């Protein structure tokens, strides 16, 4: 498959970019876990393939590189892929994201 192949008018890169950006959403990670996507070896291999987004030439296209790349990194760990299904970890990841999004306010 060539890099210029199109799917419904979008390039493969555009689709992969959109997917990686969606990984910044902890609720989406939880949804993927609920759908048993992380139990599929082909999907886990796809997540490993997407590591190319860590390269600066691709990172520059991400709207939220920090959370997107952190999620992609965490998804390489089998333990995280299993634990994201639990409400406790989901809440921790959400709160961590909120803390990182809101600047410290000093009086």
HELIX and SHEET records of a PDB file:
HELIX    1   1 UNK A   12  UNK A   22  1                                  11    
HELIX    2   2 UNK A   26  UNK A   34  1                                   9    
HELIX    3   3 UNK A   37  UNK A   39  5                                   3    
HELIX    4   4 UNK A   41  UNK A   49  1                                   9    
HELIX    5   5 UNK A   50  UNK A   54  5                                   5    
HELIX    6   6 UNK A   56  UNK A   59  1                                   4    
HELIX    7   7 UNK A   65  UNK A   74  1                                  10    
HELIX    8   8 UNK A   78  UNK A   83  1                                   6    
HELIX    9   9 UNK A   87  UNK A  101  1                                  15    
SHEET    1   A 2 UNK A   6  UNK A   7  0                                        
SHEET    2   A 2 UNK A  10  UNK A  11 -1                                        
END                                                                             
